[in-house]
Amino acid sequence: MKAAVVREHGGPDRLNFEPNFPDPKPGEGDVIVAVKASSLNYHDVFTRRGMPGIKVPMPAIMGLDVAGEIAEVGPGVNGWKKGDRVLVDPINRVEGGLMGETVHGGLAELCKARAHQLIRIPDGVKFADAAALPVAYGTALRMMTTNGHVAKGEKVLILGASGGVGVCCLQLAKLAGAEVIACAGTDAKAKRLAELGADKTINYIEKDFMKEIFAMYGKPTRRGSGTDQVRPQGGHPLHLDLRAEGLGLQRLGAQRYREAAGAGAAGQAQGAGRQGLQARGGARGAARHRGPRSVRQDRGGAMSDAPKPLTKEELQAYLDNSPFIAFLGLKVTETDPAREEITMTCAMRPEFERGAGTGQWHGGPLAAIIDTVGDYALIMTLRRGLPTINFRVDYLRPAIKTGLTITATVRRAGKSVGVVDVDVFNDQKALLAVGRATYSTLAA
């Protein structure tokens, strides 16, 4: 069969057309799909370039989203026959794996898939339209509808709105009847987003999007007592539900900045992305200044016997003891055990570049740095390594020809789970990325 094949990671020149690549053979529970359409996602670029910590079997055929007709049915397959029009769920949710990465994807004439990954395409739906759905629209639907519950009359801010997921978020928000503020990096992209239905657009390269939003709708505040006014919506781009109330906003529904109710974690939110989220109320507002949780009274009134927090020098030695972290080159510059906050810096190096000679940071190292600095904010007081449960990142603007300053603030340090917010700034102190990470704090 004809296929676009990657045999080693690198630039676009590593994507080769091969007219005689071996045809796939169906095994138990497999079908062979004659590919009619396959969409490209930025994940395909990551697969071609290579991603830190992810081993892609070579040779690889990219293409996460695959639509076509069944050409052959393997043994043990029921309910499907040759000629059926199908869309392939990119994720193998039974055995594990991802189309176009761990198994061959849609950039070929034929593609093997598990029968349980198939979705029947209605007769009125074109193959190209179906192939545009899984990654981009699936992500957007989960963010905007399943998690975000975007509704008529709400105001939604979308960062990176000109990307595939961003455009889908725009369309779904408009279908729901929301007002959409779309952010993009050029005027041409902003113009196209307006043509697609955006009510307002912001060029975030030329303007500070947070200041623009505050000018349009006022600064958000946390209102009420004992409840989370800041709710995680999930997904990227950033989803802000800006319900205006006078000059303020009643609710800022960002996917991350949720402070743990009842955990003494209220206080002023960190970084430009969290401006205006002021904690109200004496007891909760004062909690951030009582000293680290490791030496606070527990609910029974007894003082915990946690060890003394690590010093800046001890933390640096701890960092340098890890070959990977030493490679990242993180340097501890400030520690504040009372606020449970740590700041590190990281210099740019050629291995971190998105493209050789561009000076632009790749998202992979940025994510690793955010995870690491978040971890060490907890390690500072707990004095032991902690496994990451999950973390997520929003990249707000490109990091180009700059070092990084990373500040991590503990939001919760419970008996089983710790939650940390992380802000990343460039040399000009502009906010580049924000992250929230969750770690297991269970004793070994």
N, C-alpha and C positions, 0 to 999 in steps of 0.2 A: 504493500500500500504506500501511498504518498503521505509524507508526514514532515512536520517542522520539528527538528530534533535538537536537543541540547546535550552535548557529550561532556562539557566542562563548563563551570561557572565563568561569567565574565560579561562583556558588553554585548550589544546587538549582533556583533559578528560571530558570536558563539551559537546563534540560532541558525541552523542549517536545514535547507530543504533536501530531503532524501526521498528519491522516487521509488526505492525498493526496500523499505523498512518491513521487517517481518509482520505478517498479519497476526492479530491476537487470536488465541484459541480459547473457547469457552470451557470452563471447568464446572464442577458441581455448583449449581445455584447462580451461574453467570449467564449474561446475554451479551451478544455483540451488537453494537449500535452502529449503523451507517450514519455518520455525522452529516447533518444538514446545516448546522449553525453552531458556532462556539464563540462566546464573547471574551474579550480581553479585560482583565482586571489588574490593578497595580500589584496584586499578589503574584501575578505571573512574572512581573519584572523582578520581584524579590527572588522568586524561584530561579530565574535565569542568572541573577547576580550572585546568589548565595546568601544565606542568612546565618548569623552567628548562632551556633548551638543546634542548628537543624541540618541533618544530613539528608540530602536528596539523592535517591538511587539514580545512578547514571547507566545508560542514557535515559533522558527524561523527555517526555512529550507534555508540554504545558496545556493549559486550557481547563479552568475549573468548571465552567458552565458549558454543558453539552446537551444539544437537542438533535433528534434524528429519528430514524425508523429502525426497528429491530431487524437485523439481518440474519441472526442465528440465535437459537435458544439452546442453552446447555442442559445437561441432565438435572433433574430435580426441580426444574422451574415450572410453576403452575400459574395459570391466569394470564400469561403473556404468549404472544405468537408472532411469527415473522410478519412484518409490515405494520405492527402497532407503532403509533406516533408517541414518542416518549421524551421526557425531560429527565436528566439524571441529577439527583440530589448530590452536590459535590462532596458531602461528608458521608463516609461509611459509618453509620451510627451503631452498627452491630460489632463488626470486627475491628473497626478503627481504620483510619486512612483518609487521604484527601486526593480527589481527582486532580491531575495535573501536577502533583507534587510527589506523593508516595506511590501513586500508580499513574499510568499513562492517561492523559486527558484528551481534550477535544480537538487539538490542532493536528488532526490526521483524518484520513478517510474512514477509518474504523476505530472503535473504542470499546474496550471491555468494561462492563459494569456489573455489580451485583444486582440481582433481580429486586431485592428489597429497597434499592435506591431509586427505583423507577417511579416516575409520576406521569400519568397519562395526559397527553396534550389534547384538548378538545379540537374538533375538526375546524372550528373557526379561527383558531390561533395559529399565526405563522411561526415557523421554526425560529426565525431570527428574534421575534418578540419573546418567545419562550426562553431562549438562551440568555436574554438580558435580565431574567428575573432572579435566579437563586442568590448570587453573592450580593449584588448591589441592592435590589429591592427587598430581598429577604432580611438583610441587615437593617435597612431603613424601616421596614415594617415592624420589626421587633423593637426598635428604638422608639419610633413615633407612636405606634399603636399598642403593642403588647405591654411595653414598659412605660412609655410616656403618656399614653391615654390623651393625646392631643385632641382638643375639642374646639368646636366653633366659638369664636370670640377670643381665644387665647392668642398670645403673641409669641412667636417662635423665632429665635436667633439661630442661624445655621452657619457654622464656620466651615471653611473648605467647601462651600456650597457648589462650586463648579465641578467637583469630582463626581464620580458615579454615584456613590452613596448620598452625597450632598444633593444632587439633582433629584434623586428619588425622595429624599426627605422633604424637599421643597414641594414636589408634586403631591405627596401624601398629606402634608400639612394644609395645602390649599384645598385638597379634596375634603378635608375635615372642616373647612371653614375658618381656619386660623389666619391671622395676619403674619406674614413672613418677612423677616429681615435677613437677607442673604449676604454673606461676606465672601469676597474673592480677592485675588492678588493683583488683578489688572482691571482697568476700566472696560476693556473689551469683554471680559468674562462677566463683569457686573451687568453690562448691557444685555448680554445673552440671558442672564438669570432674570432680569426684568421682563424680557420677552417670554420667558417660561412661566411668569406669574408672580415673581417676587414683588411684594408691595414696596419694600425699600431695599437698597443695596449699600454696602460699605466696602470700599477698597481698603483692606486692613494693612496694606503696605504703606499707603500714604497717610492713613488716619489711625488713631488709637480707637479700636472698635468699642472698647468699654466706655470711653469718654463719649463717643457718639451715641451709644445706647443710653447712657445717663442723661445726655442732653435731650434725647427723644422722650424718655419715659420716667426720668427721675432715678435716684439711687435706690436700690433695694434695701429693705431692712427686714430683720427677723422679728415677727410679731407673735404675741401669745406667750404662754408659759407651759413648760413641761412637754411640749411637742416639737417635733422636727419640722421647722418651716422650710428647711432646705432638703429636698428629696432627690435621691439618685434616680435618674431616668435610664441610664445605661446607653452604651454605644457611643460612636463618634460619627459625625460632628457633634459639637456641644449643643445641647438643647436647653434653652432657657425659656421658661414660661414666665412672661413678664405681665402679671396682672396689675394694672395701674390702680393706685388708690391715692388720689391727690398728687402730691409731688413724689410720694414714695411708691414702692411696689410691694404688693402684699406677699408675693411668693416668688422666689427665685428657684426654679426647678432645674438645677444643674445636675449632671449625672454623678457628681462626685461629692460636693462639699457638704456632706451630711455629718453633723457632729453627733456623737453618741449620746442619746438621751439618758439622763440619770447617771452618766459616768464621770461627771465633773469635767467634761471636755469642752465646755462652752468657752467663748472668748473671741477676741478679734480674729477674723479669718486672715490668712496670710496671702500676700502677693496681690498684684493688680487684678487678677482674675477673681479675687474674693473681696474686693473693696466694698465697703458698705454693709457687710454682713455683721452687724454689731450685736453682741449678746446682750439681752436685756435681763434685768433681775439681779438682786444683790448676791444671793448665795451661789447661783450658777456662774454669774459673771466673775465672781472672785475666785472661782475654783482653779483657774489657770495659774494663780499666783500663790498657791499654798505650798508649793514645792512639788517635786516629782511624786507620782502615785506610789512609787516604791517606798516612800517614807510617810505617806498619809495614813490617817486612821481608816481602818476598814469599817464595814457596817456595824460590827460588834463593838467598836470603840477601841480595840487594841491596836498598838502600833506594830506595823510589819517590821521584820528584821532583815530587810533587803540589804544587800551589800552596797558599799559606797559606789556612786557612779564612776565610770571610767573617765580618766582625764583625757585631754586632747592628745597628749603624747602616747598614752596607752591605746587609744583608739587608732592612731596612725600606725602603731606597731602591729595591731590586730589586722588592719587593712593590708599592710605590706607583707603579712605572712601568707596571704592568698596569692598564688601566681596570677590568676585571672584579674583580681582587683589591682594587683601591682601593675599589670599591663595597662589597665585603664588609667592609672596615674592619678588617682584621687588623692587630694590633700585636705586634711582637716584644718579649717581656719578658725572656726568658732564653735564652742559648745556652751549650752545653757541648760544644765540639768533641771533647774527650777521650772523652766518653761518647756522642758522636754524637747529641745530644739537643737539641731546640729546643722552646720554649714560647711560645705566642702567646695573645692574648685577642681576643675579638670581642664587641661590644656588640649588643644586640637593636635592631632597627629595624622599622618597620611593614611594610616589603616582605618581611620574613622570616616573617611570621605565617602560621600555618596557616589561621586564619580572622580576619577583620578584628576588631580589638579584643580578641582572646583572650589576646594575649601569649605564645602557644605557638609555639615554633619549628616551621617546616615541615621535613620531612625532606630536601627538596632542597637548601636552603642548608647544612644540616648536612653532607650528603655532600660538597658542593663544598668546604667548609672542611676537612674531613678529608683530602680528596685534596690540597688546596693545602698544608696544613701538612706532610703527609707528604713531598710533593715537595721542600719547602724544607729539610727535615732533611738530604736528600742534596745539595741545591744548596749548602748551607753549606760542605761540604768539596770538592765537585766544581766549584763556581763556574760552573755553566752549567745552563740549563734542561733538564729531562728529560721526555720523553713518558710518560704513564701507560699501562701495559699493561692493568692491571685493578685494581680495588679493591672491597672489600666492607665493609659496615657492619652492626653489630648495634645497634639502638636499645634501650637497657635500661630507660629510664624517660622520661616526657615532660619536655621542657625548657620551663618556663613562667615568664615574667616574670623572666628571669635573663640575665646575660651568660655567656659561655663562656670557659673556660680550656682550651687544647688543647696537649697534650704529644705530640710525635712522637719516636720512638726508632728509629734505624737498626738493623735486625737482620742485614742482609746488604748489602754493597756490592761486588758482583763486577764483572768486566770487562764483562758484558753485562746483568746484572739487579741491581737494588737492591730490597730489601724493607724496609718500614717499618711499625711498629705505632703506632697513634694512639689516645690516650685523650682523651675530652671530659668536662669536669667543669662543674658549675654553680657559682654563687656560694657555695653551702654546701659545696663540695668533694665533692659526691656524684657518682659516675660516671654519666654520662648515656648515653654511646655509646662503642663501641670499633670500630676499623677496622684493616684490614691492606691495604696498597697495594703494588703492584709497578710498578717503573719501569724503562725501558730506560736503561742506563748506557753503551751503546755510544758511542764517539766519533763525532761528526758527520763 
